[in-house]
């Protein structure tokens, strides 16, 4: 049986582009939680704020709602470049 891949990364995910895009569009964190607008859970918004992992489904949902591409809201930051 093959050895399970270890989750060791040489970088991290940043949602800074998401927050920049939301600011340009006049969308707040409260709007993200609003059931009439985005309907994201407070826990999910908190994960985005903390640059933590979220499901690809969440990225797809945000892209659909914001009419953008994943590259517009997410970025992989390599530790090797530091």
C-alpha positions in Angstrom: 0.0 0.0 0.0 1.3 3.4 -0.9 2.4 5.8 1.8 0.0 8.6 2.6 1.2 12.0 1.4 2.2 14.4 4.2 0.7 17.8 4.3 4.0 19.7 4.3 4.0 22.8 2.3 6.7 25.4 1.4 4.2 28.3 1.4 0.8 29.4 2.4 -2.5 30.7 1.0 -3.3 34.4 1.1 -6.7 35.9 0.6 -5.4 39.5 0.4 -6.6 39.7 -3.2 -10.1 38.8 -2.0 -10.2 41.6 0.5 -8.8 44.0 -2.0 -11.5 43.0 -4.5 -14.2 43.2 -1.9 -13.1 46.7 -0.9 -13.1 47.9 -4.6 -16.7 46.5 -4.9 -17.8 48.1 -1.6 -18.5 44.7 0.0 -17.8 44.2 3.7 -17.3 41.2 5.9 -20.8 41.7 7.2 -22.1 41.5 3.6 -20.4 38.1 3.3 -22.4 36.8 6.3 -25.7 38.4 5.2 -28.2 35.7 4.1 -29.5 37.9 1.4 -26.1 38.6 -0.1 -23.4 35.9 0.3 -24.7 33.8 3.2 -21.3 32.6 4.4 -21.0 31.3 7.9 -19.1 33.4 10.4 -16.7 30.5 10.8 -15.9 30.5 7.1 -15.4 34.2 7.0 -13.0 33.9 9.9 -11.1 31.2 8.1 -10.7 33.6 5.1 -9.6 36.4 7.4 -7.0 34.1 9.0 -5.7 32.8 5.6 -6.7 29.3 6.5 -7.8 26.5 4.2 -11.3 26.6 2.7 -12.9 24.1 0.3 -12.6 24.6 -3.4 -16.4 24.8 -3.4 -16.1 28.0 -1.4 -13.6 29.5 -3.9 -16.0 28.6 -6.7 -18.9 30.1 -4.9 -17.0 33.4 -4.3 -15.9 33.5 -8.0 -19.4 33.0 -9.1 -20.8 35.7 -6.8 -18.0 38.2 -7.6 -17.8 37.4 -11.3 -14.0 36.7 -11.1 -11.4 33.9 -11.4 -9.7 32.1 -8.5 -6.5 34.0 -9.3 -8.3 37.2 -8.5 -9.0 36.2 -4.9 -6.4 33.7 -3.8 -2.6 33.5 -4.0 0.0 31.0 -3.0 2.9 32.6 -1.2 6.0 30.6 -1.3 8.3 30.6 1.8 11.2 30.1 -0.5 10.9 33.6 -1.9 11.5 35.1 1.6 
